[in-house]
């Protein structure tokens, strides 16, 4: 074991090898109250395991680029500074059950790490776990706030369980090409390009989400259904290129960017619109429904389009022959739905729910 130089205040000043038979195992006892940022500079590439009962905060850059580090077990540590365990390419096991706060850049490019579980963690900084190519599963049940680009480019990640998460920064989980399951029941705000390029993602349920940045879920080529029933604002191109997407529920939507469903094959689109005034509707939806007139016959009636004509021809009546040309300028350009809806959909309450000119 290495020799630890600890002063009378419990401050770890340095760590040096014991000798040629040093096994690379570091034990930080409860005697260690704080750790100098450079305490392991001369020993970082010899450490294989670090463990112990210390509750000291891990300083910025703690064991960064420690090429031999395989195991971390520090059950009493509560906080971790930025860039801790950055680029620890052999790190395969991490146990930090009491950790509540993680700084930016922690665990980036830890290419041997296949599981992340931090039961007490509530706050995660930017770019944590970025590029962890072996990471398969994530369990962060207490996490409420996630910074930008966390878990981006984790190409082996299959499932995500973040039951308390309310706020997610931009590009989180982007290009996670194996991700097929997402459980985020408390999420209310999502930055741009989250889940973009997740080509294995099949379905998404985000019942509390109210705001979504641009290009979230773009290029999710396997995505079949989406339920975003609390969403009020959506940035541009959110489902751009989702060629398998057939069902979308957006029942609280009031603002939508352009080309959100470009390249989709929608069969079902549900939108609640609470405004009866046609000009107000166009002002709210803007370019999303460019050149589309949407008269509403009953307040808060659901705008329901569920009829690629091949599946439900009785719901569609032939009308304006120029519909195809005019719709090319609207939100659903190149969407299969527009090629079948050449007229209007009739509401069971009477009157036209949607009419395209």
ZIJOZI-V545975 format. One record per residue. N is the residue number from 1. PHI is phi in radians with two decimals (NA if undefined). PSI is psi as a letter, one per 30 degrees, with the letter a starting at -180 (* if undefined). BURIAL is I if it has 24 or more other C-alpha atoms within 12 Angstrom, else O. Layout:
BEGIN
N_PHI_PSI_BURIAL + N_PHI_PSI_BURIAL
END
This chain:
BEGIN
1_NA_k_I + 2_-1.25_l_I + 3_-1.68_k_O + 4_-1.75_k_I + 5_-1.76_j_I + 6_-2.05_k_O + 7_-1.44_a_O + 8_-1.20_f_O + 9_-1.60_g_O + 10_1.42_g_O + 11_-1.58_k_I + 12_-1.36_j_I + 13_-1.64_e_I + 14_-2.73_l_I + 15_-2.42_k_I + 16_-2.26_l_I + 17_-1.07_k_I + 18_-1.29_e_O + 19_2.86_a_O + 20_-1.12_f_O + 21_-1.67_g_O + 22_-1.04_k_O + 23_-1.62_g_O + 24_1.37_g_I + 25_-1.77_k_I + 26_-1.91_k_I + 27_-1.99_j_I + 28_-1.79_j_I + 29_-1.34_l_I + 30_-1.14_f_O + 31_-1.12_f_O + 32_-1.42_j_I + 33_-1.69_f_I + 34_-2.70_l_I + 35_-2.29_k_I + 36_-1.21_k_I + 37_-1.00_e_I + 38_-1.83_g_O + 39_-1.05_e_I + 40_-1.95_g_I + 41_-1.03_e_O + 42_-1.57_f_O + 43_-2.25_f_I + 44_-1.02_e_I + 45_-1.49_g_I + 46_-1.91_f_I + 47_-1.36_k_I + 48_-1.84_e_I + 49_-2.54_k_I + 50_-2.31_k_I + 51_-2.64_l_I + 52_2.30_l_I + 53_-1.68_g_O + 54_-1.04_k_I + 55_-1.96_g_I + 56_-1.13_k_I + 57_-1.19_k_I + 58_-1.37_k_I + 59_-1.30_l_I + 60_-0.96_k_I + 61_1.34_g_I + 62_-1.00_k_I + 63_0.92_h_I + 64_-1.05_k_I + 65_1.03_h_I + 66_-1.45_j_I + 67_-1.21_f_I + 68_-1.77_f_I + 69_-1.11_k_I + 70_-2.01_e_I + 71_-2.37_k_I + 72_-2.26_k_I + 73_-2.46_j_I + 74_-2.26_i_I + 75_-1.21_f_I + 76_-1.89_f_I + 77_-1.28_k_I + 78_-1.80_e_I + 79_-2.32_l_I + 80_-2.40_k_I + 81_-1.31_a_I + 82_-1.22_k_I + 83_1.09_g_I + 84_-1.21_k_I + 85_1.04_g_I + 86_-1.14_k_I + 87_1.00_h_I + 88_-1.59_i_I + 89_-1.22_f_I + 90_-1.77_f_I + 91_-1.18_k_I + 92_-2.12_f_I + 93_-2.40_k_I + 94_-2.30_k_I + 95_-2.25_j_I + 96_-2.38_i_I + 97_-1.17_f_I + 98_-1.71_f_I + 99_-1.09_k_I + 100_-1.96_f_I + 101_-2.39_k_I + 102_-2.16_k_I + 103_-1.27_l_I + 104_-1.25_l_I + 105_1.32_g_I + 106_-1.27_k_I + 107_1.12_g_I + 108_-1.07_k_I + 109_0.95_h_I + 110_-1.47_i_I + 111_-1.30_f_I + 112_-1.79_f_I + 113_-1.36_k_I + 114_-1.98_f_I + 115_-2.59_k_I + 116_-2.20_j_I + 117_-2.38_j_I + 118_-2.34_i_I + 119_-1.15_f_I + 120_-1.84_f_I + 121_-1.16_k_I + 122_-1.98_f_I + 123_-2.31_k_I + 124_-2.22_k_I + 125_-1.32_a_I + 126_-1.17_k_I + 127_1.05_g_I + 128_-1.31_k_I + 129_1.09_g_I + 130_-1.14_k_I + 131_1.21_g_I + 132_-1.43_i_I + 133_-1.23_f_I + 134_-1.76_f_I + 135_-1.17_k_I + 136_-1.83_e_I + 137_-2.41_k_I + 138_-2.25_k_I + 139_-2.32_j_I + 140_-2.33_i_I + 141_-1.29_f_I + 142_-1.81_f_I + 143_-1.15_k_I + 144_-1.95_f_I + 145_-2.31_k_I + 146_-2.16_k_I + 147_-1.30_a_I + 148_-1.27_k_I + 149_1.08_g_I + 150_-1.20_k_I + 151_1.12_g_I + 152_-1.16_k_I + 153_1.09_g_I + 154_-1.55_i_I + 155_-1.23_f_I + 156_-1.76_f_I + 157_-1.14_k_I + 158_-1.86_e_I + 159_-2.36_k_I + 160_-2.31_k_I + 161_-2.25_j_I + 162_-2.33_i_I + 163_-1.26_f_I + 164_-1.84_f_I + 165_-1.14_k_I + 166_-1.95_f_I + 167_-2.31_k_I + 168_-2.23_k_I + 169_-1.25_a_I + 170_-1.37_l_I + 171_1.03_g_I + 172_-1.21_k_I + 173_1.13_g_I + 174_-1.18_k_I + 175_1.05_h_I + 176_-1.55_i_I + 177_-1.23_f_I + 178_-1.77_f_I + 179_-1.19_k_I + 180_-2.14_f_I + 181_-2.41_k_I + 182_-2.32_k_I + 183_-2.21_j_I + 184_-2.39_i_I + 185_-1.23_f_I + 186_-1.82_f_I + 187_-1.14_k_I + 188_-1.97_f_I + 189_-2.43_k_I + 190_-2.28_k_I + 191_-1.28_l_I + 192_-1.24_k_I + 193_1.08_g_I + 194_-1.16_k_I + 195_1.19_g_I + 196_-1.08_k_I + 197_1.36_g_I + 198_-1.47_i_I + 199_-1.27_f_I + 200_-1.78_f_I + 201_-1.20_k_I + 202_-1.76_e_I + 203_-2.46_l_I + 204_-2.38_k_I + 205_-2.25_j_I + 206_-2.23_i_I + 207_-1.17_f_I + 208_-1.79_f_I + 209_-1.14_k_I + 210_-1.98_f_I + 211_-2.31_k_I + 212_-2.32_k_I + 213_-1.28_l_I + 214_-1.27_l_I + 215_1.04_g_I + 216_-1.12_k_I + 217_1.20_g_I + 218_-1.14_k_I + 219_1.10_g_I + 220_-1.57_i_I + 221_-1.24_f_I + 222_-1.76_f_I + 223_-1.16_k_I + 224_-1.83_e_I + 225_-2.44_k_I + 226_-2.43_k_I + 227_-2.14_j_I + 228_-2.25_i_I + 229_-1.32_f_I + 230_-1.80_f_I + 231_-1.14_k_I + 232_-1.92_f_I + 233_-2.38_k_I + 234_-2.29_k_I + 235_-1.27_a_I + 236_-1.32_l_I + 237_0.98_h_I + 238_-1.10_e_I + 239_-2.06_g_I + 240_-1.02_k_I + 241_1.34_g_I + 242_-1.48_i_I + 243_-1.20_f_I + 244_-1.69_f_I + 245_-1.18_k_I + 246_-2.09_f_I + 247_-2.37_k_I + 248_-2.38_k_I + 249_-2.04_j_I + 250_-2.36_i_I + 251_-1.43_f_I + 252_-2.01_g_I + 253_-1.10_k_I + 254_-2.19_f_I + 255_-2.50_k_I + 256_-2.48_k_I + 257_-1.34_a_I + 258_-1.44_l_I + 259_0.94_h_I + 260_-1.13_f_I + 261_-2.07_g_I + 262_-1.08_k_I + 263_1.40_g_I + 264_-1.62_l_I + 265_-2.09_h_I + 266_-1.12_k_I + 267_-1.83_e_I + 268_-2.27_k_I + 269_-2.34_k_I + 270_-2.10_k_I + 271_-2.40_k_I + 272_-1.53_k_I + 273_-2.18_j_I + 274_-1.55_f_I + 275_-1.60_k_I + 276_-1.61_f_O + 277_-1.30_k_O + 278_-1.06_e_O + 279_-1.11_e_O + 280_-1.16_e_O + 281_-1.08_e_I + 282_-1.13_e_I + 283_-1.16_e_O + 284_-1.26_e_I + 285_-1.46_f_I + 286_0.94_b_I + 287_-1.13_f_I + 288_-1.00_e_I + 289_-2.14_h_I + 290_-0.99_k_I + 291_1.22_g_I + 292_-1.96_k_I + 293_-1.81_k_I + 294_-2.21_i_I + 295_-1.26_k_I + 296_-1.90_k_I + 297_-1.60_f_I + 298_-2.53_k_O + 299_-0.99_k_O + 300_1.07_g_O + 301_-1.19_k_I + 302_-1.30_k_I + 303_-1.25_j_I + 304_-2.11_j_I + 305_-2.00_j_I + 306_-2.39_h_I + 307_-2.70_h_I + 308_-0.80_k_I + 309_-0.98_f_I + 310_-1.16_f_O + 311_-1.72_e_O + 312_-2.51_i_O + 313_-1.15_f_O + 314_-1.25_f_O + 315_-1.45_f_I + 316_-2.05_k_I + 317_-2.00_k_O + 318_-1.17_k_O + 319_-2.56_c_O + 320_-1.29_k_O + 321_-1.24_f_O + 322_-1.57_g_O + 323_-0.99_e_I + 324_-1.01_e_I + 325_-1.15_e_O + 326_-1.22_e_I + 327_-1.29_f_I + 328_-1.11_f_I + 329_-1.62_f_I + 330_-1.69_a_I + 331_-0.98_e_I + 332_-1.68_g_I + 333_-0.92_k_I + 334_1.16_g_I + 335_-1.75_k_I + 336_-0.98_e_I + 337_-1.00_e_I + 338_-1.20_f_I + 339_-1.38_f_I + 340_-1.87_f_I + 341_-1.61_i_I + 342_-1.85_h_I + 343_-3.10_c_I + 344_-2.46_l_I + 345_-1.86_k_I + 346_-1.64_k_I + 347_-1.46_k_I + 348_-1.13_f_O + 349_-1.50_f_O + 350_1.70_k_O + 351_1.55_l_O + 352_-1.48_k_I + 353_-1.35_e_I + 354_-2.39_k_I + 355_-2.36_k_I + 356_-1.75_k_I + 357_-1.90_*_I
END
